[in-house]
Amino acid sequence: MSEAASTRVALAKSTTTRKTPRRSPSGPAAVPPGTAGTTALLPSLAPLLHEWLPRQRWFAGKGRPVTGFSLVAATEILPLDPSAAGPGLLHLLVRAHQPNSPARSHDDCYQLLLGVRGSLPARLAAARIGQVTDGPLAGRTLYEGLHDPRVADLLLERFRNPGSLGPLRFERAAPIEPGLTPRVLDAEQSNSSLVYGDAYILKIFRRVFPGTNPDLELPLALAREGCGRVPAPVAWFEAATPEPLTLGVLQPFLHGAKDGWQLALGALGAGRDFVPEARALGRATAEVHTALAAALPTPALLQSQTRHLVTGMVERLEAAAQAVPALVPYVPGLRTAFDAVTALGHQGRSWAAQRVHGDLHLGQTLRGEDGFWTLIDFEGEPAKPLPERRSPQPPVRDVAGMLRSFDYAARTHRPWSPEWAARCRAAYCEGYAEAAGTDPRSEPELLRAHETDKAVYEVLYEARHRPDWLPVPMAAIQRLAATTV
């Protein structure tokens, strides 16, 4: 059977528990001929998805009920065995309908890789979603396909032999060796990852947006500039819609590398300074920023853009103060950080803006066994809209994120060592200046504003999710509210 005959693709608007279907990102689409049963597929899976999807760590809509689903696209990557003896693999793009909060104007679209078997082997019991009771898959068992080695092997083979499969498009930038044993990484939060041997890591984006994901776009741009501080994409796949949906990226796996957060905690636990590492990490950050500035546009942050930037910071501060009363006494002092940037803008001051990492902290860095630092995970803050994550920002935004990360690391140790963090912060800025030619501390108003904005975000996050950690950002809030520049 040919691939075209064995692969059934649906770009349908099937819905469950909604009377009015919503359009997919690609607009209205008809069910192609030969896809019998496709329109019945999602309604038959909906009862299982209602239970399973909200429990996943990468599901962004926790706390709000799911009122229904609509099918954006469905592809059989591994055709279902009519005898039900072997597995099948369904790739679904599903929109989950939920009551929208004020900050959300659309329903989230999720990427699902669902294994289908007549009966589930014991080794896959933990991946079980449930048994389908009706529809085209009636009587078969649904499970999380990434945990099935046969399914994971198939994904790697798709990258080795790129091309189109229905709406899915597989691209490859370098040869890929075969026969690598896959394993799932359990530490992922907003995405899922597979490691193949010790050679590659495949990140699967679970919540997908129209437009190229920065975690593909920026590493590709850095690779074109010859920047070795970020692993170059080996392969990737997308859904072909008017705007592509980035679905996953395959990159080299840095075997033996350790993340900066664990290294910092190890240094603290051993009573050792982290200054050399912080300085080297500052140089690595500057090299990435320099390469991004060379590869992509660098518009100036003029008065109108500055006003928009500061307005967002002020709005976040006011919202956080309403939610966290402990923040209220510090609001006037914190506002001075934002007012200082506004005043400079009114005086005609402008700043350079460019593409940046967007969510930089110690956990987004890896140091190899040779001491070489690498930056990873360029997706940006997943909670923010993709256009915002792809917009040029002042480079000090990344610097501020790393400075806050040193504070967090220092606070995990008892007794707390603010001097340890201060030395790391200074060394990081010095290393950055060595590579970039400009010290981020030479723009004190802009740096303070971004660090304040980050600390305000941290206060709100910790108050909601980890109250025991609230003293960490509150210590920074006290310092920043009393700072004058």
C-alpha positions, 0 to 999 in steps of 0.5 A: 500500500502506498503512503498516500493510500495508507495515510488518511488526513482530516482538516475538519471542524468536528466538535463535541459538546459545542453547538457552533464549530469554530474554525481551525487556524487554517480556516474552514476545510473540507474532509478529503475523500476517503476519510470515512469515520474521521468526523466520528473520531473526535466525538468518540475520543472526547470522553477520554480526553476530557479526563486525561488532557487536564491532568497533563503537566503541559495543559495550560488551562488548569482550573477552567472546565473544558466544554468541548473540543474541535479537530484542527487536523488528524493524521495517521503517522502509523496506519492502524492495523486492521487486525489490532495486533500492532500499534497505530499512531494518530497525530491530532491537533485539537482545540480545547474549548474553555471559558476564556479569562480576560487575558485569553481571547482564543482556545488553546490548540494542543498536539497529541500523539496517541498510540492505538492498540487492541490490547496494551502491553504491561510495559505501557500500562502507565501510558494508558489513556483508556478504552474507546467505547464507540466510533471508528476505534471502538474496542481499542485502547488509547495511550500516550504514544511517546512512551512506545519505543516503536512509535518513537522509532517511527518519528526518528525515521520520519526525520531521517527521510523528510517530506510531507505526510498529509498536513505534516511537513518533516525537514532535515538539516543534517544526516541522522544516524539510525538505530538509536534507542529512545527514552522519554524525559520526565522532567519536562513541563510545558513540552515533552522530550524524547532522547535518542541514544546520547545523540539527539533530543526531540522536543515536542511542543504541546501547545502550538500557535500559528507562526514559527516557534522561537525555539526553532527560529532563533537556533536556526538563525544562530546556526547561520551566524556560526554561533556555537553557543546554541545547539543547531537544529538537526531536523524539525516538523510543522503543520502546513497551515497559512501560518506554519505551526511548529510541532517539534525540533530535533537537536544534538543531545549534550551528553554529560552537560549539567544545567547551570541551576544544579551547578550553582546549587552544588557550589553553594552546598560546597561553600564554593564561589561561582564567580568564574562560572558566572563570568563565563556565562555572561560571555556566552550570553553576550555572544548569543546576543551579538549573533542574534543582532547580526542575524535578525533586525535590530529596531530602535526602542523609540519613545512610543515603544518605550511608553508601551514597554513601561505601560505593560510593566506598570499594569503588571505591577498594579495587578500583582499588588491587587493579588498580593497585599504584601507588595502594596507598601513597595509599589511607590518605590517600584514605580520610580524604576518605571518612571525613570525609563519614561522620563528618559524616553521623553528626553529623546533617549532610545535603546537598541532592541533585538531578538533575545532569549526571552526566559533566561535563567540558570536552568536554561543553560548547560555547561559541558564537561569541557567548561563550555556554556550553552544556552537552550530553550528559546521558546520564551515564556510559554504563557505569553502570546507568540507574537509578543515572544517574537518581538524585539526586546532590549538585551537587558531583559535576558540579563535581568532574568539571569541576575534574578536567577542568581538571587534564587540560587543563593536563597536555596542555601542556609544560611542565605548568602546575599553576598554570594549572589552579589558576586555572581551578578557582578561577575556575570555583567563583567563577563557580558561586557568582555564579550559585548563591549558594553556593560549592561550596568551602563544602562542602569534605569533600563536594567532596574526596570526589567529586574523590577518587572521580573521580581514582580512577576516572581512575587505573583507566581510564588504567591499563587504556586509556592508560598514558601518561596515568596521571601525570595522575590520579596527580598529583591522587591525591598532592595529594588524599591529602595534603589535610586539610580 
